[in-house]
Amino acid sequence: MPTLFDPFRLKDIELRNRIAVAPMCQYSAEDGVPNDWHLVHLGARAAGGAGLVIAEGSAVSAQGRITLGDAGLWNDAQAEGWQRITAFIKRHAVPGIQLAHAGRKASAHRPWDGDDHIAADDPRAWDTMAPSPIALGGGLDRIPREMTDADIAQAREEFVAAAKRALGAGFEWLELHFAHGFLVQSFFSPLANHRRDGYGGSAEGRARFPLEVLAAVRDVWPERLPLSVRLGVTDFHPGEQPLEESIALVRRLKSIGLDLVDVSLGFNTPDVDGVPWGPGFMVPIAERIRREAAIATAAGWRIGEPRHADAIVRNAQADLILLAHAELSDPHWPYRAAHALGLPRPHELLPIQYAHWLNGREPAVAV
């Protein structure tokens, strides 16, 4: 029976524990190029004891950015900017990155600047596109352009090109963002996709673009390295795809090369009143997908108590625990969790520059 602090091996990559830092957009890049902020943000969490550190959702094209501050991997300068960051992370953890295209959620202000669409007549704005000309709603009320077959093919190839750059930048774990109302996931959602061609309608049609993207990226991403997907499996909303359709999609993604699914929400509508917010509320769904699709899963969302995280792994509900808010508030969460769970020599999770002085000491703040 594995525990939170047991190693986890996937393909040729072994994580020293089951704790993963979730991708968290920092909206602090310059022309898509990561900078010192990203080095410190990601480096601190790697040094803090997590087994896997996944860099924020990085746009596969300029059009695919959420905001002007998004990190990217659509050109070589951005890939070069990531290299020193991955080099540092590798000293302590496995470096991963999430690739994304914002779709109809693109051309927006940063969250602290309004989190809404930039006005269409603002020279900083850019065109948005989606499977259907349907606005998300709320502050993101711009109607996107319906994508043509040529647009779809181009977006698919942008994911491929970004995956190649991610490999060259030193990343060893790749996650594709098929959740949170972004482009690929919106194709799968009947809330966002009203197409009548081969990319819409039935579950088969709506699954076509996600399957094409995964297959195309798998062709260029080395078989020895993990390829994962953050998948929006439910919106907790009437009119969404049934969970059974999401599980069927996971099975099909696995058959063409998916190694792990990061189980998440759809967010294809601002109307999310039905979400059962609570500690680990997505864990039962992750457990069901793990069992029914026979695939490794990662669970996140409101997990922050060490014994809860450990129990999820021990009870085979998920293979990895993804932490976001817990890691934002405490980059040394793994060290404190190890103390709370009574692990011997928890200080050894940390670099020697810290471990030497913390040997035998309790954390300054209790978990």
C-alpha positions as CSV (number, residue, x, y, z in Angstrom):
1,M,0.0,0.0,0.0
2,P,1.7,3.2,-1.1
3,T,1.8,6.3,1.1
4,L,2.1,10.0,0.4
5,F,5.9,9.8,0.7
6,D,6.5,6.7,-1.3
7,P,8.1,7.1,-4.7
8,F,6.0,7.1,-7.8
9,R,7.3,5.8,-11.1
10,L,5.7,6.6,-14.5
11,K,7.6,5.5,-17.6
12,D,11.3,6.4,-17.0
13,I,10.6,9.1,-14.5
14,E,10.5,8.5,-10.7
15,L,9.1,11.0,-8.3
16,R,10.5,10.9,-4.8
17,N,7.0,11.2,-3.3
18,R,3.4,11.6,-4.4
19,I,3.3,15.4,-3.9
20,A,3.0,17.5,-7.0
21,V,2.9,21.3,-7.3
22,A,-0.1,22.1,-9.6
23,P,0.4,24.5,-12.5
24,M,-0.5,28.0,-11.2
25,C,-0.7,30.9,-13.7
26,Q,1.4,33.8,-12.4
27,Y,0.5,36.2,-15.2
28,S,4.0,37.7,-14.9
29,A,5.8,36.8,-18.1
30,E,7.1,39.3,-20.6
31,D,6.1,38.5,-24.2
32,G,5.6,35.0,-23.1
33,V,9.1,34.7,-21.7
34,P,9.5,33.4,-18.1
35,N,11.7,35.5,-15.8
36,D,13.2,35.7,-12.3
37,W,9.7,35.5,-10.8
38,H,9.1,32.1,-12.3
39,L,12.6,30.9,-11.2
40,V,11.9,31.9,-7.6
41,H,8.3,30.8,-7.6
42,L,9.0,27.3,-9.1
43,G,12.4,26.9,-7.6
44,A,11.2,27.5,-4.1
45,R,8.6,24.8,-4.4
46,A,11.1,22.4,-5.9
47,A,13.4,23.0,-3.0
48,G,10.5,22.7,-0.6
49,G,10.3,18.9,-1.0
50,A,7.6,18.1,-3.7
51,G,8.3,15.3,-6.1
52,L,6.9,17.0,-9.2
53,V,6.7,20.7,-10.0
54,I,4.5,21.6,-13.0
55,A,5.0,25.0,-14.5
56,E,2.0,27.1,-15.2
57,G,-0.2,26.7,-18.2
58,S,1.9,28.1,-21.1
59,A,0.3,29.2,-24.3
60,V,1.0,27.3,-27.5
61,S,0.4,30.5,-29.5
62,A,0.1,34.2,-29.0
63,Q,-3.6,34.0,-29.7
64,G,-3.9,31.2,-27.1
65,R,-2.9,33.4,-24.2
66,I,-5.4,34.1,-21.5
67,T,-3.7,37.5,-20.7
68,L,-0.7,39.5,-21.9
69,G,1.2,38.2,-18.9
70,D,0.9,34.5,-19.8
71,A,4.0,32.4,-20.2
72,G,4.4,30.7,-23.5
73,L,6.2,28.1,-25.6
74,W,5.4,29.4,-29.1
75,N,8.9,30.6,-29.9
76,D,12.5,29.7,-29.2
77,A,13.1,32.7,-26.9
78,Q,10.5,31.4,-24.5
79,A,12.0,27.9,-24.6
80,E,15.4,29.4,-23.8
81,G,13.9,31.3,-20.9
82,W,12.6,28.1,-19.4
83,Q,16.0,26.3,-19.5
84,R,17.6,27.8,-16.4
85,I,14.4,27.2,-14.5
86,T,14.2,23.5,-15.4
87,A,17.9,23.2,-14.6
88,F,17.3,24.4,-11.1
89,I,14.1,22.4,-10.5
90,K,16.0,19.2,-11.6
91,R,18.4,19.6,-8.7
92,H,15.4,18.9,-6.3
93,A,12.4,17.6,-8.2
94,V,11.0,16.6,-11.6
95,P,10.2,19.6,-13.9
96,G,6.9,19.5,-15.7
97,I,4.9,22.0,-17.8
98,Q,1.3,22.4,-18.8
99,L,0.6,23.5,-22.4
100,A,-2.6,25.4,-23.1
101,H,-4.7,27.4,-25.5
102,A,-7.3,29.7,-23.9
103,G,-9.8,29.6,-26.7
104,R,-12.8,31.9,-25.9
105,K,-11.2,32.8,-22.6
106,A,-8.3,34.6,-24.3
107,S,-7.7,38.3,-24.6
108,A,-8.5,38.9,-21.0
109,H,-7.2,41.2,-18.2
110,R,-5.1,39.6,-15.4
111,P,-7.3,38.4,-12.5
112,W,-6.2,41.3,-10.3
113,D,-7.0,43.8,-13.2
114,G,-10.6,42.6,-13.6
115,D,-10.4,39.1,-15.0
116,D,-12.7,40.1,-17.9
117,H,-12.2,40.5,-21.6
118,I,-10.1,43.4,-22.9
119,A,-12.4,45.7,-24.8
120,A,-12.5,44.7,-28.5
121,D,-11.5,48.3,-29.5
122,D,-8.5,48.3,-27.2
123,P,-5.3,48.0,-29.3
124,R,-4.0,45.4,-26.8
125,A,-6.9,43.0,-27.6
126,W,-6.7,40.1,-30.0
127,D,-9.2,37.8,-31.7
128,T,-10.6,34.8,-29.9
129,M,-11.8,31.6,-31.4
130,A,-13.7,28.5,-30.2
131,P,-15.6,25.5,-31.6
132,S,-18.8,27.6,-31.7
133,P,-19.5,31.3,-31.6
134,I,-20.8,31.2,-28.1
135,A,-19.5,33.5,-25.4
136,L,-18.5,32.0,-22.0
137,G,-20.5,34.6,-20.1
138,G,-19.9,36.7,-17.1
139,G,-17.0,39.1,-17.6
140,L,-15.9,37.0,-20.5
141,D,-18.7,38.0,-22.8
142,R,-17.0,38.4,-26.2
143,I,-18.4,36.1,-28.9
144,P,-15.5,34.1,-30.3
145,R,-15.0,33.2,-34.0
146,E,-16.1,29.7,-35.0
147,M,-13.0,27.8,-35.9
148,T,-12.6,26.4,-39.4
149,D,-11.0,23.1,-40.3
150,A,-7.8,25.1,-41.0
151,D,-7.9,26.7,-37.6
152,I,-8.3,23.4,-35.9
153,A,-5.4,21.9,-37.8
154,Q,-3.2,24.9,-37.0
155,A,-4.1,24.7,-33.3
156,R,-3.2,21.0,-33.2
157,E,0.2,21.7,-34.8
158,E,0.8,24.5,-32.3
159,F,0.5,22.0,-29.5
160,V,3.0,19.8,-31.3
161,A,5.5,22.6,-31.8
162,A,5.2,23.7,-28.2
163,A,5.7,20.1,-27.0
164,K,9.0,19.9,-29.0
165,R,10.1,23.1,-27.4
166,A,9.2,21.8,-23.9
167,L,11.5,18.9,-24.5
168,G,14.3,21.1,-25.6
169,A,13.8,23.3,-22.6
170,G,14.4,20.4,-20.3
171,F,11.0,19.4,-19.1
172,E,10.5,15.8,-18.2
173,W,6.7,15.7,-17.7
174,L,4.2,17.1,-20.0
175,E,0.6,18.0,-19.2
176,L,-2.0,19.2,-21.8
177,H,-4.7,21.5,-20.6
178,F,-8.0,19.9,-21.5
179,A,-10.0,21.6,-18.7
180,H,-11.3,24.9,-17.3
181,G,-13.2,26.0,-20.4
182,F,-10.0,26.4,-22.5
183,L,-9.9,25.5,-26.2
184,V,-9.5,21.7,-26.3
185,Q,-11.9,21.0,-23.4
186,S,-14.5,23.3,-24.9
187,F,-14.7,21.1,-28.0
188,F,-15.7,18.2,-25.7
189,S,-18.3,20.1,-23.8
190,P,-21.9,20.4,-25.2
191,L,-22.2,23.6,-23.3
192,A,-19.6,25.2,-25.6
193,N,-19.6,23.1,-28.7
194,H,-22.7,23.3,-30.9
195,R,-21.0,22.3,-34.2
196,R,-22.8,20.1,-36.7
197,D,-19.7,18.8,-38.5
198,G,-17.3,16.0,-37.5
199,Y,-16.0,18.0,-34.6
200,G,-19.4,18.3,-32.8
201,G,-22.7,16.8,-32.1
202,S,-22.2,13.3,-30.6
203,A,-19.7,12.4,-27.9
204,E,-17.6,10.8,-30.8
205,G,-17.5,14.1,-32.6
206,R,-16.9,16.2,-29.6
207,A,-14.0,13.9,-28.6
208,R,-12.3,14.2,-31.9
209,F,-10.2,17.3,-31.3
210,P,-8.9,16.2,-27.9
211,L,-8.0,12.8,-29.3
212,E,-6.2,14.4,-32.3
213,V,-4.2,16.8,-30.1
214,L,-3.1,14.0,-27.7
215,A,-2.1,11.7,-30.6
216,A,-0.2,14.4,-32.4
217,V,1.7,15.3,-29.2
218,R,2.4,11.7,-28.3
219,D,4.1,11.3,-31.7
220,V,6.7,13.9,-30.8
221,W,6.9,13.5,-27.0
222,P,9.3,10.7,-26.1
223,E,7.6,7.4,-25.1
224,R,10.0,7.2,-22.1
225,L,8.5,10.4,-20.6
226,P,5.1,10.8,-19.0
227,L,2.3,12.5,-20.9
228,S,-0.6,13.6,-18.9
229,V,-3.8,15.6,-19.4
230,R,-5.7,17.9,-17.1
231,L,-9.3,17.0,-18.1
232,G,-12.5,18.8,-17.2
233,V,-14.6,15.8,-16.5
234,T,-17.7,17.6,-15.1
235,D,-19.2,21.1,-14.8
236,F,-21.7,20.1,-12.1
237,H,-24.2,21.7,-14.4
238,P,-27.3,20.6,-16.4
239,G,-26.5,20.2,-20.1
240,E,-22.9,19.0,-19.6
241,Q,-21.5,15.8,-20.9
242,P,-22.3,12.8,-18.6
243,L,-19.4,11.6,-16.5
244,E,-19.6,8.3,-18.4
245,E,-18.7,10.2,-21.5
246,S,-15.7,11.7,-19.8
247,I,-14.6,8.2,-18.6
248,A,-15.0,6.9,-22.1
249,L,-12.8,9.7,-23.4
250,V,-10.1,8.9,-20.8
251,R,-10.1,5.3,-22.0
252,R,-9.7,6.4,-25.6
253,L,-6.9,8.8,-24.6
254,K,-5.1,6.0,-22.7
255,S,-5.3,3.8,-25.8
256,I,-3.4,6.3,-27.8
257,G,-0.7,7.1,-25.3
258,L,-2.1,9.0,-22.2
259,D,-0.2,8.0,-19.1
260,L,-2.1,9.9,-16.3
261,V,-5.2,12.0,-16.0
262,D,-5.3,15.1,-13.8
263,V,-9.0,15.1,-12.8
264,S,-10.5,18.5,-12.8
265,L,-13.5,20.7,-13.6
266,G,-14.8,21.9,-16.9
267,F,-15.7,25.6,-16.0
268,N,-17.4,25.9,-19.4
269,T,-19.9,28.3,-17.8
270,P,-19.8,30.9,-15.1
271,D,-22.9,29.2,-13.5
272,V,-21.2,26.8,-11.2
273,D,-23.6,26.8,-8.3
274,G,-23.8,23.0,-8.3
275,V,-20.2,22.4,-7.4
276,P,-20.0,20.6,-4.0
277,W,-17.1,22.7,-2.7
278,G,-15.4,20.9,0.2
279,P,-12.1,19.2,1.1
280,G,-11.1,16.9,-1.7
281,F,-14.5,17.1,-3.4
282,M,-13.1,15.8,-6.7
283,V,-11.4,12.8,-5.1
284,P,-14.4,10.4,-5.5
285,I,-14.5,11.1,-9.2
286,A,-10.7,10.7,-9.5
287,E,-11.1,7.3,-7.8
288,R,-13.9,6.2,-10.1
289,I,-11.9,7.2,-13.2
290,R,-8.8,5.4,-11.8
291,R,-10.8,2.3,-11.4
292,E,-13.0,2.3,-14.5
293,A,-10.4,3.5,-16.9
294,A,-7.5,1.6,-15.3
295,I,-5.2,4.6,-15.5
296,A,-3.1,6.6,-13.0
297,T,-4.8,9.7,-11.7
298,A,-3.9,12.9,-9.9
299,A,-6.4,14.6,-7.5
300,G,-6.5,18.2,-6.4
301,W,-8.9,20.8,-5.2
302,R,-9.1,21.8,-1.6
303,I,-6.6,19.2,-0.3
304,G,-4.3,20.7,2.3
305,E,-4.4,18.5,5.4
306,P,-1.5,16.0,5.4
307,R,-3.5,13.1,6.8
308,H,-6.2,13.6,4.2
309,A,-3.6,13.7,1.4
310,D,-2.0,10.5,2.8
311,A,-5.3,8.7,3.1
312,I,-6.2,9.5,-0.5
313,V,-3.0,7.7,-1.7
314,R,-3.3,4.9,0.9
315,N,-6.9,4.2,-0.2
316,A,-5.9,4.0,-3.9
317,Q,-8.2,7.0,-4.7
318,A,-5.4,8.7,-6.6
319,D,-1.7,8.2,-7.4
320,L,-0.6,11.9,-7.0
321,I,-1.8,14.8,-4.9
322,L,-1.8,18.1,-6.7
323,L,-1.4,21.1,-4.4
324,A,-1.9,24.7,-5.3
325,H,-3.2,26.9,-2.5
326,A,-1.4,24.8,0.1
327,E,1.9,25.3,-1.8
328,L,1.3,29.0,-2.3
329,S,0.9,29.6,1.4
330,D,3.8,27.3,2.3
331,P,6.4,26.2,-0.2
332,H,7.7,23.8,2.5
333,W,4.4,22.0,2.9
334,P,6.0,18.6,2.2
335,Y,8.4,19.0,5.0
336,R,5.7,20.0,7.5
337,A,3.5,17.2,6.2
338,A,6.3,14.7,6.9
339,H,6.5,16.0,10.5
340,A,2.8,15.7,10.9
341,L,2.7,12.2,9.6
342,G,5.6,11.1,11.8
343,L,8.1,10.3,9.1
344,P,11.7,9.8,10.3
345,R,14.2,12.4,9.3
346,P,11.8,14.8,7.5
347,H,14.5,17.4,7.1
348,E,16.1,15.2,4.4
349,L,13.3,16.4,2.0
350,L,15.0,19.7,1.9
351,P,18.3,20.9,0.4
352,I,21.3,20.5,2.7
353,Q,21.5,24.3,3.2
354,Y,18.2,24.0,5.1
355,A,18.3,20.3,6.2
356,H,21.6,20.7,8.2
357,W,20.0,23.3,10.5
358,L,16.6,21.7,10.7
359,N,17.7,18.2,11.7
360,G,15.8,17.2,14.8
361,R,13.7,20.4,15.0
362,E,10.0,20.8,14.7
363,P,8.6,23.0,12.0
364,A,8.2,26.6,13.1
365,V,4.5,26.5,12.3
366,A,2.3,23.4,12.9
367,V,0.5,21.9,10.0
